[in-house]
């Protein structure tokens, strides 16, 4: 069976067509001083124009002009104007094919153009492999290859040859990805991965299908279900280096395949590709479950805060209604006192006739209403501490939070809470980290009694952690949405494989190694 063509006839025609738009013509057909000098050496106007047209075709689209092929009017007029000729001179030039062939040979020798040879296939496959690893789509790869050939001044070969190079690059990139993913796996990993797609002994779905069916709604019950699935994925024990072995786009491609294909089809997939697909699917599931749990953590904290705000506002409204009537009584008493003082200068008569029972009642009512102080959303939030305890400790214990030096105090507080939760301790140590506590939280964390309020401290850690995650100042291992920015760089393992096979220049490899070493030192120093 014939292979499906990567490049359609219409697309190939577009790629091999000379420039026709004014901007493209000016970009690709403007002759350099050296080229003008070479053209000026031709005796006749027809020879000058024919030489210039051949030179322009070799530059762009990167091929020899076919016999009898007529350039478009815009290109022909632009070149004719530069070489002091007219467009009609090209017809005279085409009458002597021998002259045309001689000029092409002269141009290739003088300006460094070379014909495509079979020896270039391997080199170009190696060059194209990194791009195929990032984006395995054939058409963009073919276009990149053609642009590279033009840059190197290599004549573009037949469409079939271009498609052959692209196919080999895609296949080679696939092998590199599989090799990078499976080289660190052990037999125990294969057993655990195979168990994901094994027919269920009890129940209706396989383990992989159960993992993909995590609840999405934010609740304490849902976040627990997400962590149950996350523990199953982590129990497989995939190496921590696996995620850095291939680029994110390559991981997306394989993981998407593993999560999209039915379990029945996965069971029929050949190894080692099966291990690569299942490994990336597990990595992606871990990322999705991690992000889902962190998103629920964020939403549940936000829900608690908004509820505290509403209750604080409701209490303030009720407080206002409770003190309006007694305040009116006190207002009347104060006004009568001021009037008596201004009119007579003697308050004894007014005080003797005042309704002291009413005044005492009004004062008692105000004292009762204000007895608990001004309503505050943070006070309400602390009062609902037990609601937060239903989901927040799971998040603290379930993830490894990291960040720069500016977040060190917060991260120490998170580690402290994790130790307390695991040991089931109820009291804070004598000197817990407090550098992260903002001004708005300090009156509640450090009350007048002097002893740190554990509930306020704990809630402050949760909300500060949420804000730092949103800002990107703190990241989580295994997360996609809240990951370290350096994880977006080209994976070192894939880079090493490509360099070993000759796909990366030595200078570029050395620069990458220097950068990675410097960046790792910066991370360790908290920069």
C-alpha positions, 0 to 999 in steps of 0.5 A: 500500500502506498504511503499517504502523502504528507504534502498535498500537491497544492501545498507543494506548488505553493512552497515551490512557487517564486515570490509574487507579492510585492513585499516577498519580491523585494525580500527575496529578489533584491540583489546584493552588490556581489550579485550585481557585480556578477550580473554586470559581467554578462554582455547582453541584457538577455544574459543579465536578466536570465542570470538574475532570474536563475539566481533568484530562483536558487535563493527562493523558492530554492530550486532551478527554474524549469525549462520554459517556466515563466516567472510572474510579472512582479518578480520579472519586472523587479529583477529587470529593473535592477539589471538594466533589462526589459521583461521581454529579454527573458524569452531571448535568453530561454532560446539557448538552454546551454547558456542557462545551464552554464549560468546555473553552474556559475551561480552555484560555484560562486555563491555556494549553492549545492545540489541535494545528495543522499549523504545529506539525508541522515544529517537533515533527519538528525537536524529535524529530530528535535523539532519532531520531538516538540511537534510531530505534525508532518506538515510544519516539519516539512516547511521547517525543513524546506526553510532550512535547506534554503538557509543552507543554500541546498537545492530542494529535492523532490517532494518524495525525498522531503516526505521521507526525511520528515517521516524518518525524523518523526520515527526517530523522535518517537524512538528517542522519547520512548528510550528516554521514558523507559530507560529508568523503568524496572520490572516492578514498574512494568508490573504496576503499569500492566495492573492499571489496564488489567481486567478488574477482578471485582467492580465494573471498571479497570484501575485506569478508568477509575483514576480518570473518573475523579470528581470535579466538584469542590468539597471535603469529600471530593478532595479526599476522593482525589487524594485516594486516586493520587495515592494509587498513582504515586504507589506505582513508584515511577522515577522522579526523573521521568518527568524531566526526561522528555519535553512537555509537548512530547509528554502531552502527546503520549499522555493524551494518547494513553488517556484517550485510547480505550483500555482494550486497545491499550492491552493490544499495544506493543512494548516498549511503546506501551510502557512509555504511553502508560508512564506518561499517562500516569505522569499526566494523571498525577499532574491533573489530580494534583492540580485538581486537589489544589484547585479544590483547596483554593475554592474551599478556602475562598468559599469559607472566606466569603461565608465569613464575610457574609456572616460578619456583614450580617452581624454588623447589620444586626448590631446596628439595628440592636443599638439604634433605639438605645442610642436614640434615648442617649441622644435625647439625654445628651441634647437636653443636657446641652440645652440646659447648660447653654440656657441656664448654666445649671444642670442640676434641675435637668438631672433631677428630672431625667429618666435614669431608668431609661438611660440605664436600660439604654446603656445596658443594651449598648453594652450587651450589643457591643460586648463581643466587639466589632464584627470581623470577617477574620473572627468569623473565619477562625470560628469556622476552623473545624470546617477548614480542618476537613480538607486543609490537612490533606493538602498540607500532608499530600504535597511537597511545596517549594519556593524561593528564599522569599517564601522560606518562612511560609514553607517552614510553617507548612512543614511544621504543620505537616509534622504536627498533623502526622504526629497528631499534636495540638499545640504549636512549639515555642517559636514557630515561623512568623515572618510570613504573617501579614499585618491583617492577621497579626491581631488574631494570631498574636492576641492580647494574652500573648500566646499564639492562637493556633487556629488563627496561625493555621488559617493564616498559613492556609490562606498565605499558601493559597495566595503564594500558589496563585502568584507562582511564588510557591510551586508543587512537585508533580503539578502542571499548573503550579510548577517551577518555571525551570521545568518548562526548559528542554529536558536535559535527558532528551538533550543528552540523547540528541547530542549523543546521536549528533542532533545538537551542535557541541557548542550548543550542548556546552552552553546548555550544560553551563546554563543548567549548572548555573541555574541549579546553583541559583535554585539551591541558593534561593535566587 
